[in-house]
Amino acid sequence: MTENVWQYGETNSRSQGIDLSGFKVEAVDGNIGKVDKHSDEAGSAWIVVDTGVWIFGKEVLLPAGTVSRIDVDEEKIYVDRTKEQIKNAPEFHREKHLGNVDYHDELAAYYLHGAPFGGRPF
């Protein structure tokens, strides 16, 4: 994963400008849901995944740096984290956290260095 967790790696740069909404999202150990919303803004790129019944209908925000590959033809996004790591990430609430710098810092620390905010480290 890139050291700047809020930007896509070079291999995913061709996805910029493509609407990723509805793409399936795959963790290293299986499907976690579909993209509900995304941003490819430089330095603040992310995807919001609707997890459906997997974690009781919640949404999760994944920084672009967790994305290992985007398959535009298959409409799938692959992330380099397990379902458990994603489930243990700091809780996401759309109204409260989109654009919130403190939340972005907390999430970046979690995905870059383990889980200093209450979860288990990777």
SEMIVEX-924638 format. One record per atom (N, C-alpha, C, CB): x, y, z; residue in one letter; atom name. Coordinates in steps of 0.02 Angstrom, whole numbers, plus 50000, padded with zeros to 5 digits. Atoms other than C-alpha are relative to their C-alpha. Glycine has a CB too. Example, Ala and Ser with C-alpha at 12.3 -4.5 7.8 and 13.67 -1.06 7.14 Angstrom:
2
+-------+-------+-------+------+------+
:     x :     y :     z : type : atom :
+-------+-------+-------+------+------+
: 50045 : 49941 : 50000 :    A :    N :
: 50615 : 49775 : 50390 :    A :   CA :
: 50045 : 50060 : 50000 :    A :    C :
: 49950 : 50001 : 50062 :    A :   CB :
: 49958 : 49941 : 49997 :    S :    N :
: 50684 : 49947 : 50357 :    S :   CA :
: 49961 : 50055 : 50037 :    S :    C :
: 50020 : 50023 : 49929 :    S :   CB :
+-------+-------+-------+------+------+
This chain:
122
+-------+-------+-------+------+------+
:     x :     y :     z : type : atom :
+-------+-------+-------+------+------+
: 50042 : 49941 : 50000 :    M :    N :
: 50000 : 50000 : 50000 :    M :   CA :
: 50045 : 50062 : 50000 :    M :    C :
: 49952 : 50000 : 50061 :    M :   CB :
: 49963 : 49937 : 50004 :    T :    N :
: 50059 : 50175 : 49961 :    T :   CA :
: 50004 : 50033 : 50069 :    T :    C :
: 49967 : 50047 : 49950 :    T :   CB :
: 49993 : 49966 : 49936 :    E :    N :
: 50125 : 50278 : 50108 :    E :   CA :
: 49948 : 50057 : 50007 :    E :    C :
: 50072 : 50028 : 50007 :    E :   CB :
: 50056 : 49952 : 49997 :    N :    N :
: 49995 : 50411 : 50062 :    N :   CA :
: 49937 : 49960 : 49989 :    N :    C :
: 50008 : 50057 : 49947 :    N :   CB :
: 50058 : 50044 : 50001 :    V :    N :
: 49841 : 50311 : 50104 :    V :   CA :
: 49941 : 50031 : 49961 :    V :    C :
: 49978 : 49983 : 50070 :    V :   CB :
: 50055 : 49965 : 50033 :    W :    N :
: 49729 : 50442 : 50020 :    W :   CA :
: 50011 : 50010 : 49925 :    W :    C :
: 49989 : 50067 : 50033 :    W :   CB :
: 49993 : 49997 : 50073 :    Q :    N :
: 49790 : 50415 : 49842 :    Q :   CA :
: 50007 : 49929 : 49973 :    Q :    C :
: 50062 : 50043 : 49980 :    Q :   CB :
: 49995 : 50064 : 50033 :    Y :    N :
: 49778 : 50271 : 49721 :    Y :   CA :
: 50072 : 49988 : 49980 :    Y :    C :
: 49954 : 49996 : 49938 :    Y :   CB :
: 49934 : 50018 : 50025 :    G :    N :
: 49938 : 50178 : 49677 :    G :   CA :
: 50003 : 50010 : 49925 :    G :    C :
: 50017 : 49927 : 50018 :    G :   CB :
: 49990 : 49987 : 50071 :    E :    N :
: 50010 : 50202 : 49504 :    E :   CA :
: 49962 : 49952 : 49955 :    E :    C :
: 50073 : 49996 : 49983 :    E :   CB :
: 50034 : 50049 : 50043 :    T :    N :
: 49932 : 50042 : 49437 :    T :   CA :
: 49925 : 50012 : 49995 :    T :    C :
: 50011 : 49930 : 50028 :    T :   CB :
: 50072 : 49986 : 50002 :    N :    N :
: 49757 : 50110 : 49474 :    N :   CA :
: 49985 : 50069 : 49972 :    N :    C :
: 49972 : 49994 : 50070 :    N :   CB :
: 50010 : 49931 : 50023 :    S :    N :
: 49781 : 50282 : 49399 :    S :   CA :
: 49954 : 50004 : 49939 :    S :    C :
: 50066 : 50032 : 49984 :    S :   CB :
: 50043 : 49998 : 50059 :    R :    N :
: 49686 : 50235 : 49240 :    R :   CA :
: 49926 : 50002 : 50019 :    R :    C :
: 50013 : 49941 : 49954 :    R :   CB :
: 50070 : 50000 : 49978 :    S :    N :
: 49527 : 50224 : 49343 :    S :   CA :
: 49975 : 50071 : 50015 :    S :    C :
: 49993 : 49957 : 50062 :    S :   CB :
: 50021 : 49932 : 49985 :    Q :    N :
: 49525 : 50411 : 49377 :    Q :   CA :
: 49951 : 50024 : 49946 :    Q :    C :
: 50060 : 50048 : 50005 :    Q :   CB :
: 50050 : 49975 : 50046 :    G :    N :
: 49373 : 50492 : 49300 :    G :   CA :
: 49946 : 49949 : 49983 :    G :    C :
: 50032 : 50022 : 49937 :    G :   CB :
: 50050 : 50052 : 50012 :    I :    N :
: 49277 : 50327 : 49292 :    I :   CA :
: 49954 : 49996 : 50061 :    I :    C :
: 50034 : 49930 : 49987 :    I :   CB :
: 50047 : 50006 : 49945 :    D :    N :
: 49119 : 50312 : 49395 :    D :   CA :
: 50004 : 49928 : 50028 :    D :    C :
: 49927 : 50016 : 49976 :    D :   CB :
: 49991 : 50065 : 49968 :    L :    N :
: 49157 : 50169 : 49515 :    L :   CA :
: 49938 : 49977 : 50038 :    L :    C :
: 50059 : 50001 : 50046 :    L :   CB :
: 50062 : 50017 : 49964 :    S :    N :
: 48982 : 50171 : 49592 :    S :   CA :
: 49972 : 49934 : 49974 :    S :    C :
: 49947 : 50056 : 49994 :    S :   CB :
: 50028 : 50065 : 50019 :    G :    N :
: 48909 : 49996 : 49593 :    G :   CA :
: 50052 : 49945 : 49990 :    G :    C :
: 49960 : 50007 : 49939 :    G :   CB :
: 49948 : 50051 : 50007 :    F :    N :
: 49077 : 49908 : 49572 :    F :   CA :
: 50000 : 49956 : 50063 :    F :    C :
: 50071 : 50033 : 49989 :    F :   CB :
: 49993 : 50046 : 49944 :    K :    N :
: 49094 : 49753 : 49682 :    K :   CA :
: 50068 : 50011 : 50031 :    K :    C :
: 49991 : 49925 : 49976 :    K :   CB :
: 49937 : 49990 : 49964 :    V :    N :
: 49229 : 49763 : 49815 :    V :   CA :
: 50019 : 49934 : 50032 :    V :    C :
: 49994 : 50056 : 50054 :    V :   CB :
: 49974 : 50063 : 49976 :    E :    N :
: 49336 : 49612 : 49857 :    E :   CA :
: 50058 : 50011 : 50048 :    E :    C :
: 50022 : 49956 : 49941 :    E :   CB :
: 49945 : 50003 : 49953 :    A :    N :
: 49442 : 49595 : 50014 :    A :   CA :
: 50043 : 49940 : 49980 :    A :    C :
: 49975 : 49995 : 50075 :    A :   CB :
: 49958 : 50057 : 50018 :    V :    N :
: 49584 : 49469 : 50009 :    V :   CA :
: 49966 : 49934 : 50014 :    V :    C :
: 50066 : 50004 : 50038 :    V :   CB :
: 50035 : 50062 : 49983 :    D :    N :
: 49464 : 49341 : 50083 :    D :   CA :
: 49926 : 50000 : 49981 :    D :    C :
: 50008 : 49986 : 50073 :    D :   CB :
: 50068 : 50004 : 50024 :    G :    N :
: 49303 : 49378 : 49991 :    G :   CA :
: 49966 : 50068 : 49990 :    G :    C :
: 49960 : 49960 : 50047 :    G :   CB :
: 50039 : 49940 : 50016 :    N :    N :
: 49169 : 49502 : 49940 :    N :   CA :
: 49978 : 50036 : 50063 :    N :    C :
: 49940 : 49981 : 49958 :    N :   CB :
: 50023 : 49962 : 49943 :    I :    N :
: 49128 : 49644 : 50058 :    I :   CA :
: 49942 : 50046 : 49983 :    I :    C :
: 50056 : 50041 : 50029 :    I :   CB :
: 50056 : 49958 : 50019 :    G :    N :
: 48997 : 49739 : 49958 :    G :   CA :
: 50011 : 50036 : 49935 :    G :    C :
: 49986 : 50050 : 50055 :    G :   CB :
: 49997 : 49961 : 50061 :    K :    N :
: 48976 : 49871 : 49824 :    K :   CA :
: 50016 : 50073 : 50016 :    K :    C :
: 49935 : 49995 : 49960 :    K :   CB :
: 49985 : 49929 : 49992 :    V :    N :
: 49040 : 50048 : 49801 :    V :   CA :
: 49936 : 50041 : 49997 :    V :    C :
: 50051 : 50024 : 49946 :    V :   CB :
: 50058 : 49956 : 49998 :    D :    N :
: 48907 : 50173 : 49851 :    D :   CA :
: 50019 : 50070 : 49977 :    D :    C :
: 49970 : 50001 : 50070 :    D :   CB :
: 49976 : 49933 : 50016 :    K :    N :
: 49009 : 50332 : 49831 :    K :   CA :
: 50076 : 49997 : 49997 :    K :    C :
: 49975 : 50053 : 50053 :    K :   CB :
: 49927 : 49999 : 50003 :    H :    N :
: 49188 : 50375 : 49787 :    H :   CA :
: 50025 : 50069 : 49983 :    H :    C :
: 50026 : 49949 : 49948 :    H :   CB :
: 49967 : 49938 : 50017 :    S :    N :
: 49310 : 50517 : 49768 :    S :   CA :
: 50068 : 49983 : 49972 :    S :    C :
: 50006 : 50048 : 50062 :    S :   CB :
: 49932 : 50009 : 50026 :    D :    N :
: 49465 : 50523 : 49660 :    D :   CA :
: 50039 : 50065 : 50004 :    D :    C :
: 49999 : 49973 : 49928 :    D :   CB :
: 49967 : 49936 : 49989 :    E :    N :
: 49517 : 50695 : 49721 :    E :   CA :
: 50073 : 49988 : 50022 :    E :    C :
: 49962 : 50043 : 50053 :    E :   CB :
: 49929 : 50008 : 49984 :    A :    N :
: 49707 : 50709 : 49729 :    A :   CA :
: 50012 : 50011 : 50075 :    A :    C :
: 50043 : 50048 : 49958 :    A :   CB :
: 49984 : 49996 : 49930 :    G :    N :
: 49767 : 50675 : 49906 :    G :   CA :
: 49942 : 49986 : 50048 :    G :    C :
: 50026 : 50066 : 50014 :    G :   CB :
: 50058 : 50015 : 49958 :    S :    N :
: 49592 : 50633 : 49969 :    S :   CA :
: 49953 : 49952 : 49964 :    S :    C :
: 49963 : 50065 : 50019 :    S :   CB :
: 50040 : 50048 : 50037 :    A :    N :
: 49533 : 50484 : 49867 :    A :   CA :
: 49978 : 49943 : 50045 :    A :    C :
: 50040 : 49973 : 49939 :    A :   CB :
: 50028 : 50053 : 49959 :    W :    N :
: 49421 : 50351 : 49944 :    W :   CA :
: 49941 : 49969 : 49965 :    W :    C :
: 49980 : 50028 : 50069 :    W :   CB :
: 50062 : 50031 : 50021 :    I :    N :
: 49277 : 50232 : 49917 :    I :   CA :
: 49958 : 49987 : 50062 :    I :    C :
: 50013 : 49934 : 49959 :    I :   CB :
: 50046 : 50020 : 49947 :    V :    N :
: 49123 : 50208 : 50026 :    V :   CA :
: 49966 : 49936 : 49975 :    V :    C :
: 49946 : 50057 : 50016 :    V :   CB :
: 50027 : 50065 : 50019 :    V :    N :
: 49067 : 50027 : 50023 :    V :   CA :
: 49938 : 49985 : 50042 :    V :    C :
: 50054 : 49944 : 50009 :    V :   CB :
: 50061 : 50023 : 49967 :    D :    N :
: 48890 : 49973 : 50064 :    D :   CA :
: 50010 : 49925 : 50010 :    D :    C :
: 49935 : 50016 : 49957 :    D :   CB :
: 49984 : 50070 : 49985 :    T :    N :
: 48921 : 49808 : 50152 :    T :   CA :
: 49939 : 49954 : 50000 :    T :    C :
: 50035 : 49995 : 50066 :    T :   CB :
: 50060 : 50042 : 49999 :    G :    N :
: 48741 : 49749 : 50144 :    G :   CA :
: 49994 : 49962 : 50065 :    G :    C :
: 50001 : 49951 : 49941 :    G :   CB :
: 50010 : 50040 : 49939 :    V :    N :
: 48709 : 49607 : 50266 :    V :   CA :
: 50066 : 49977 : 50031 :    V :    C :
: 49958 : 49940 : 49985 :    V :   CB :
: 49937 : 50025 : 49974 :    W :    N :
: 48894 : 49568 : 50288 :    W :   CA :
: 50016 : 50028 : 50069 :    W :    C :
: 50057 : 50018 : 49952 :    W :   CB :
: 49994 : 49972 : 49933 :    I :    N :
: 48912 : 49689 : 50434 :    I :   CA :
: 49938 : 50041 : 50016 :    I :    C :
: 50065 : 50043 : 50007 :    I :   CB :
: 50064 : 49972 : 49980 :    F :    N :
: 48729 : 49726 : 50464 :    F :   CA :
: 49982 : 50064 : 49964 :    F :    C :
: 50000 : 50011 : 50074 :    F :   CB :
: 50023 : 49944 : 50040 :    G :    N :
: 48701 : 49849 : 50324 :    G :   CA :
: 50039 : 50064 : 50009 :    G :    C :
: 49930 : 50013 : 50015 :    G :   CB :
: 49960 : 49940 : 49989 :    K :    N :
: 48837 : 49970 : 50374 :    K :   CA :
: 50041 : 50018 : 49939 :    K :    C :
: 50046 : 49991 : 50060 :    K :   CB :
: 49954 : 49978 : 50052 :    E :    N :
: 48948 : 50070 : 50261 :    E :   CA :
: 50070 : 50007 : 50030 :    E :    C :
: 49977 : 50068 : 49969 :    E :   CB :
: 49931 : 49990 : 49979 :    V :    N :
: 49137 : 50077 : 50271 :    V :   CA :
: 50034 : 50046 : 49950 :    V :    C :
: 50039 : 49932 : 50006 :    V :   CB :
: 49961 : 49957 : 50043 :    L :    N :
: 49255 : 50208 : 50203 :    L :   CA :
: 50069 : 49971 : 49995 :    L :    C :
: 50002 : 50074 : 50028 :    L :   CB :
: 49933 : 50027 : 50011 :    L :    N :
: 49413 : 50138 : 50126 :    L :   CA :
: 50042 : 50051 : 49962 :    L :    C :
: 49996 : 49933 : 49961 :    L :   CB :
: 49955 : 49956 : 50036 :    P :    N :
: 49557 : 50252 : 50080 :    P :   CA :
: 50024 : 49968 : 49935 :    P :    C :
: 50061 : 50019 : 50044 :    P :   CB :
: 49979 : 50025 : 50066 :    A :    N :
: 49614 : 50236 : 49899 :    A :   CA :
: 50063 : 49958 : 50004 :    A :    C :
: 50011 : 50058 : 49953 :    A :   CB :
: 49937 : 50038 : 49993 :    G :    N :
: 49783 : 50170 : 49959 :    G :   CA :
: 49990 : 49927 : 50019 :    G :    C :
: 50043 : 50032 : 50051 :    G :   CB :
: 50013 : 50071 : 49985 :    T :    N :
: 49699 : 50008 : 50015 :    T :   CA :
: 49981 : 49961 : 49937 :    T :    C :
: 49944 : 49995 : 50052 :    T :   CB :
: 50020 : 50032 : 50063 :    V :    N :
: 49649 : 49973 : 49835 :    V :   CA :
: 50062 : 49972 : 49966 :    V :    C :
: 49963 : 50050 : 49953 :    V :   CB :
: 49943 : 50031 : 50034 :    S :    N :
: 49768 : 49848 : 49756 :    S :   CA :
: 49990 : 49996 : 49925 :    S :    C :
: 50011 : 49931 : 50028 :    S :   CB :
: 50012 : 50006 : 50072 :    R :    N :
: 49682 : 49834 : 49587 :    R :   CA :
: 49928 : 50018 : 49985 :    R :    C :
: 50015 : 49928 : 49975 :    R :   CB :
: 50068 : 49985 : 50024 :    I :    N :
: 49532 : 49898 : 49491 :    I :   CA :
: 49993 : 49968 : 49932 :    I :    C :
: 49987 : 50078 : 49996 :    I :   CB :
: 50015 : 50033 : 50063 :    D :    N :
: 49461 : 49789 : 49354 :    D :   CA :
: 49938 : 50033 : 49971 :    D :    C :
: 49990 : 49923 : 50009 :    D :   CB :
: 50055 : 49961 : 50029 :    V :    N :
: 49355 : 49908 : 49250 :    V :   CA :
: 49954 : 49955 : 49960 :    V :    C :
: 50027 : 50057 : 49957 :    V :   CB :
: 50041 : 50044 : 50041 :    D :    N :
: 49295 : 49771 : 49132 :    D :   CA :
: 49954 : 49956 : 50042 :    D :    C :
: 50044 : 49955 : 49957 :    D :   CB :
: 50040 : 50043 : 49955 :    E :    N :
: 49234 : 49659 : 49275 :    E :   CA :
: 49960 : 50041 : 50051 :    E :    C :
: 50045 : 49950 : 50036 :    E :   CB :
: 50030 : 49955 : 49951 :    E :    N :
: 49178 : 49810 : 49378 :    E :   CA :
: 50011 : 49975 : 50071 :    E :    C :
: 49925 : 50007 : 49987 :    E :   CB :
: 49980 : 50024 : 49934 :    K :    N :
: 49274 : 49748 : 49530 :    K :   CA :
: 50060 : 50041 : 50025 :    K :    C :
: 50017 : 49925 : 49999 :    K :   CB :
: 49944 : 49967 : 49967 :    I :    N :
: 49389 : 49835 : 49653 :    I :   CA :
: 50027 : 49951 : 50052 :    I :    C :
: 49977 : 50067 : 50033 :    I :   CB :
: 49967 : 50045 : 49953 :    Y :    N :
: 49514 : 49730 : 49750 :    Y :   CA :
: 50038 : 50041 : 50051 :    Y :    C :
: 50047 : 49950 : 49963 :    Y :   CB :
: 49964 : 49965 : 49947 :    V :    N :
: 49578 : 49791 : 49918 :    V :   CA :
: 50047 : 49951 : 50036 :    V :    C :
: 49951 : 50032 : 50051 :    V :   CB :
: 49948 : 50042 : 49970 :    D :    N :
: 49731 : 49727 : 50011 :    D :   CA :
: 49991 : 49992 : 50076 :    D :    C :
: 50068 : 50029 : 49986 :    D :   CB :
: 50017 : 50011 : 49930 :    R :    N :
: 49644 : 49700 : 50178 :    R :   CA :
: 49951 : 49942 : 50005 :    R :    C :
: 49971 : 50064 : 50032 :    R :   CB :
: 50048 : 50054 : 49987 :    T :    N :
: 49545 : 49557 : 50255 :    T :   CA :
: 49933 : 50030 : 50022 :    T :    C :
: 50027 : 49950 : 50053 :    T :   CB :
: 50066 : 49980 : 49976 :    K :    N :
: 49362 : 49565 : 50299 :    K :   CA :
: 50004 : 50022 : 50073 :    K :    C :
: 49949 : 49943 : 49992 :    K :   CB :
: 49994 : 49984 : 49929 :    E :    N :
: 49409 : 49566 : 50483 :    E :   CA :
: 50033 : 50068 : 50011 :    E :    C :
: 50040 : 49945 : 50036 :    E :   CB :
: 49966 : 49935 : 49993 :    Q :    N :
: 49528 : 49713 : 50463 :    Q :   CA :
: 49952 : 50057 : 49981 :    Q :    C :
: 50062 : 50003 : 49955 :    Q :   CB :
: 50048 : 49948 : 50021 :    I :    N :
: 49393 : 49812 : 50372 :    I :   CA :
: 49945 : 50007 : 50052 :    I :    C :
: 49970 : 49982 : 49931 :    I :   CB :
: 50053 : 49999 : 49950 :    K :    N :
: 49261 : 49764 : 50500 :    K :   CA :
: 50024 : 50036 : 50064 :    K :    C :
: 49978 : 49929 : 50017 :    K :   CB :
: 49973 : 49970 : 49939 :    N :    N :
: 49376 : 49824 : 50642 :    N :   CA :
: 50024 : 50072 : 49991 :    N :    C :
: 50058 : 49959 : 50025 :    N :   CB :
: 49979 : 49930 : 50013 :    A :    N :
: 49414 : 49993 : 50561 :    A :   CA :
: 49957 : 50048 : 50041 :    A :    C :
: 49995 : 50016 : 49925 :    A :   CB :
: 50041 : 49950 : 49966 :    P :    N :
: 49355 : 50151 : 50648 :    P :   CA :
: 49932 : 50007 : 49966 :    P :    C :
: 50036 : 50068 : 50003 :    P :   CB :
: 50068 : 49998 : 50025 :    E :    N :
: 49167 : 50163 : 50630 :    E :   CA :
: 49988 : 50060 : 49954 :    E :    C :
: 49950 : 50003 : 50059 :    E :   CB :
: 50014 : 49949 : 50050 :    F :    N :
: 49101 : 50264 : 50482 :    F :   CA :
: 49927 : 50020 : 50002 :    F :    C :
: 50020 : 49976 : 49930 :    F :   CB :
: 50067 : 49972 : 50006 :    H :    N :
: 48949 : 50377 : 50482 :    H :   CA :
: 50004 : 50055 : 49948 :    H :    C :
: 49973 : 50028 : 50069 :    H :   CB :
: 49996 : 49955 : 50058 :    R :    N :
: 48921 : 50468 : 50318 :    R :   CA :
: 49993 : 50074 : 50019 :    R :    C :
: 49945 : 49982 : 49950 :    R :   CB :
: 50014 : 49930 : 49983 :    E :    N :
: 48849 : 50629 : 50393 :    E :   CA :
: 50056 : 50030 : 50041 :    E :    C :
: 49934 : 50007 : 50037 :    E :   CB :
: 49950 : 49976 : 49952 :    K :    N :
: 48986 : 50642 : 50523 :    K :   CA :
: 50071 : 49998 : 49972 :    K :    C :
: 49997 : 49958 : 50062 :    K :   CB :
: 49930 : 50012 : 50017 :    H :    N :
: 49142 : 50580 : 50434 :    H :   CA :
: 50023 : 50020 : 49931 :    H :    C :
: 50013 : 49930 : 50008 :    H :   CB :
: 49977 : 49979 : 50067 :    L :    N :
: 49143 : 50627 : 50249 :    L :   CA :
: 50029 : 50070 : 50004 :    L :    C :
: 49942 : 49997 : 49948 :    L :   CB :
: 49967 : 49935 : 49998 :    G :    N :
: 49267 : 50770 : 50236 :    G :   CA :
: 50027 : 50019 : 50068 :    G :    C :
: 49953 : 50052 : 49977 :    G :   CB :
: 49976 : 49985 : 49933 :    N :    N :
: 49311 : 50762 : 50422 :    N :   CA :
: 50074 : 49982 : 50005 :    N :    C :
: 49958 : 49961 : 50053 :    N :   CB :
: 49927 : 50010 : 49999 :    V :    N :
: 49500 : 50784 : 50437 :    V :   CA :
: 50022 : 49955 : 50057 :    V :    C :
: 50036 : 50067 : 50005 :    V :   CB :
: 49982 : 50041 : 49943 :    D :    N :
: 49511 : 50706 : 50611 :    D :   CA :
: 49985 : 49926 : 49986 :    D :    C :
: 49964 : 50023 : 50063 :    D :   CB :
: 50018 : 50069 : 50016 :    Y :    N :
: 49420 : 50550 : 50552 :    Y :   CA :
: 50047 : 49971 : 49948 :    Y :    C :
: 49927 : 49996 : 49975 :    Y :   CB :
: 49953 : 50023 : 50051 :    H :    N :
: 49531 : 50539 : 50398 :    H :   CA :
: 50068 : 49983 : 50031 :    H :    C :
: 50009 : 50054 : 49945 :    H :   CB :
: 49936 : 50013 : 49966 :    D :    N :
: 49685 : 50549 : 50511 :    D :   CA :
: 49996 : 49934 : 50039 :    D :    C :
: 50018 : 50057 : 50047 :    D :   CB :
: 50009 : 50062 : 49961 :    E :    N :
: 49616 : 50411 : 50624 :    E :   CA :
: 49999 : 49939 : 49954 :    E :    C :
: 49934 : 50003 : 50041 :    E :   CB :
: 50005 : 50055 : 50047 :    L :    N :
: 49575 : 50301 : 50475 :    L :   CA :
: 50067 : 49986 : 49967 :    L :    C :
: 49947 : 50015 : 49946 :    L :   CB :
: 49933 : 50008 : 50030 :    A :    N :
: 49745 : 50332 : 50394 :    A :   CA :
: 50046 : 49964 : 50049 :    A :    C :
: 50029 : 50069 : 49981 :    A :   CB :
: 49957 : 50033 : 49950 :    A :    N :
: 49833 : 50283 : 50556 :    A :   CA :
: 49982 : 49926 : 50006 :    A :    C :
: 49993 : 50034 : 50069 :    A :   CB :
: 50022 : 50069 : 49996 :    Y :    N :
: 49729 : 50124 : 50564 :    Y :   CA :
: 50026 : 49959 : 49942 :    Y :    C :
: 49923 : 49996 : 50003 :    Y :   CB :
: 49981 : 50039 : 50059 :    Y :    N :
: 49765 : 50069 : 50386 :    Y :   CA :
: 50075 : 50001 : 49986 :    Y :    C :
: 49964 : 50026 : 49940 :    Y :   CB :
: 49927 : 49998 : 50011 :    L :    N :
: 49949 : 50122 : 50385 :    L :   CA :
: 50039 : 49962 : 50054 :    L :    C :
: 50023 : 50071 : 49998 :    L :   CB :
: 49958 : 50024 : 49945 :    H :    N :
: 50005 : 50063 : 50557 :    H :   CA :
: 49966 : 49948 : 50045 :    H :    C :
: 50020 : 50058 : 50042 :    H :   CB :
: 50036 : 50047 : 49957 :    G :    N :
: 49880 : 49940 : 50626 :    G :   CA :
: 49941 : 50035 : 50031 :    G :    C :
: 50046 : 49973 : 50055 :    G :   CB :
: 50061 : 49975 : 49970 :    A :    N :
: 49744 : 49983 : 50747 :    A :   CA :
: 50012 : 50037 : 50065 :    A :    C :
: 49951 : 49943 : 50011 :    A :   CB :
: 49987 : 49966 : 49937 :    P :    N :
: 49796 : 50115 : 50874 :    P :   CA :
: 49937 : 50027 : 50034 :    P :    C :
: 50047 : 50056 : 49989 :    P :   CB :
: 50060 : 49970 : 49971 :    F :    N :
: 49615 : 50166 : 50905 :    F :   CA :
: 49951 : 49947 : 50024 :    F :    C :
: 49966 : 50044 : 49949 :    F :   CB :
: 50045 : 50047 : 49968 :    G :    N :
: 49546 : 50013 : 50993 :    G :   CA :
: 49995 : 49932 : 49967 :    G :    C :
: 49934 : 50029 : 50003 :    G :   CB :
: 50002 : 50064 : 50033 :    G :    N :
: 49555 : 49874 : 50864 :    G :   CA :
: 50065 : 49962 : 50010 :    G :    C :
: 49986 : 50008 : 49925 :    G :   CB :
: 49938 : 50039 : 49996 :    R :    N :
: 49686 : 49739 : 50850 :    R :   CA :
: 50047 : 50020 : 49943 :    R :    C :
: 49985 : 49924 : 49998 :    R :   CB :
: 49953 : 49985 : 50054 :    P :    N :
: 49846 : 49780 : 50753 :    P :   CA :
: 50002 : 49943 : 49950 :    P :    C :
: 50071 : 50013 : 50028 :    P :   CB :
: 49994 : 50050 : 50053 :    F :    N :
: 49874 : 49689 : 50589 :    F :   CA :
: 50062 : 49959 : 50013 :    F :    C :
: 50003 : 50032 : 49929 :    F :   CB :
+-------+-------+-------+------+------+
